[in-house]
Amino acid sequence: MAFSEQPRFGVSMFPTDYAIQPVELARAVEERGFDSLFFPEHTHIPASRQTPFPGGGDLQPEYWHSHDPFVALAACAAVTSRIRLGTGICLVIERDPITLAKEIASLDMISGGRVILGVGAGWNREEMENHGASFPDRWKILREKVLAMREIWNNEEAEYHGEFVNFDPIWSYPKPVQAGGPPVWIGANSKWVFERVADYADGWMPIGGLGSGNMEKMTAALAAKGRDIRDLDLALFGAPMNVDQLRGRIEQGFDELVFNLPPKSAQEVLPLLDRFAELADSMRG
């Protein structure tokens, strides 16, 4: 939970076909005492490359070489017992919510209730349009699909009637192990994220540093919905490798610090993972 006395530490990596494979990585992450492992997703990248990469520069090949995150995380669940397994992020608008609800519930049961559903609307217009999703409506679609999945997870006969998602009562099992379903964390840094998190999410997972006043904005948005920031999971992705900067992020309120690993071989990834583990241990001490 937010503002916890003991911060948690995790790692995130694009699980590509040319990098250390998910099973080996998951074992290494758990052995080194980390708390979580996150995989992002892109179903594909359109070869037209019309939408520019928000990070600037050329788009790296890991964006179109990654495994499906739920297949990869299921493999990780089979060889671990403690670490939480998350998407960072799942492009929900590119997926059918009924099928996705079952995938997530199945993974939650198989893993013993260790799933975190990190979500976002995405940035690549052509990618989502290939799935039939409307780019201008992407955040509305995301919200409805998340709410529809929660109905499926929490009801024997679930139904949902919205603008973009619509189905009459259905039966769908298994149900998640976690009460209410896996926590939903929104991965975004925009000026609208505060209201979105307050509206339908359990956590916030921005990337990198934060501008002044953002925690205050989040606190205010939650209060307007009758919620308390102390009940929110706050995970910083792209956590810095500097003790003072890490301490500063924890003092801001982040209770989970997630380091980014490059999608490279075990020979390159494991030494870096060791460095992250040493840094995490020094912060816990």
Steps between C-alpha positions, in 0.01 A plus 500: 500500500607860454730661752605162638802493728668229293518572125467220247727454200434344163632479148351542155623370167376450146491117485631459146588194297868601502539593870531295818182294498217559751550183706869563561436865574215427744711253694785750521268780612351291780838361611635854540220610730303725269129544556364520146559441131325695224470440126364754248324414177452593139316250284689638201640821358365617164778511245382840376641661820272799454453568871823640645643340812415723799845440646664647191746342260467167324270236641701210636431142375380374840169671426418242234702204632329449837320189619134526594517623861243259640665195345836620633362578845329161521837336438648722773221403740584132456861545620451755779298512821536849643555784250202688365452484125380804312441658164678827450284567307222293342341670199147416607332681212660254256342202678153354539398566862320167551799301378745723687302467825534123475872517419569722799281297737668178385846649557395627841381154601803319356738742674318489832373857484818680390378698198516878455320638196687805379299671226532782253336623182811489283663749266509332157192599304553250215557213741170550679313572177613159371303360794195706411550743790438874469806707590300808612282281724784288640467610864122464498538151356762409758278611786200301379704185444652519848157551657354216292778263610434587863136408450609162362745438784251586773165364385354158428290653222692799368371757258619835375333760283711790385578698189784274386445179700162335514394151607204339674545268802779245455665222702878509508743312721751475658469800726821669620652393830540863606179642641346736249752395237864595448586862577484729198783751470492774237826570320486861381653839573245732339306778671187283488650202682404622847126496429528167316680330786251641749211382284579133441852395597678355802844638420711738297816399315664803330839479330800695626499824692201704604439869484431697813147478634393177333450311825285788621293477181457126549399552864241759401356286219463203734342713774240622250398134461507435873826309478831526685842496335622274780282227349656539156792298364766739371761339276779692329618344174844587370624531858834683528823317586598766751443457874414865564258514206337174609463633852340813359245298303414297809455821697264619226283200582602228257488161668618289204811587300532314170835488319515461123705215355617501138375211283838333472667168571533344843870584498411868477179508704598301809792723608273802467233319700762442771571874509130577536471242779789657693342842462162369618659330801676822599167688489323236709771504763 
